[in-house]
Amino acid sequence: MLEERTEAFAGSVRTFLKMIPKTVEQEDDMAQLRRAAGSVAANYIEANEALGKPDFCMRIRICLKESKEARLWLRLLDGCRPGTPQEELRQSLINESHELVRIFGAILRTVKKTLHTQ
């Protein structure tokens, strides 16, 4: 279920990026956002195929880091007027990235507890 959610996040980011004006100033930020969102999804797939708990933890840490990075780029991108569908989608993506940060943080805390109790 989380695999589909991270994939949907990456897809929604791509949809959002097609909706906003492409300017020279924002091209790098847009590329960074696209890569970060895709990395969340790809690394979660990798986490599910992990070779052990340390590998799983590393992949989840990457998902956490990339979720935070995606949120940063979403906040930095401008060109969306308040009340527009673009701005509503941007806010929705910021909220989703925040939720993903919380989810990956919780996964890490849970896995670390199980590592320390074994």
Secondary structure, DSSP 8 states (H G I E B T S, - for coil): -HHHHHHHHHHHHHHHHHHS---HHHHHHHHHHHHHHHHHHHHHHHHHT-SSHHHHHHHHHHHHHHHHHHHHHHHH-----TTSHHHHHHHHHHHHHHHHHHHHHHHHHHHHHHHHT-
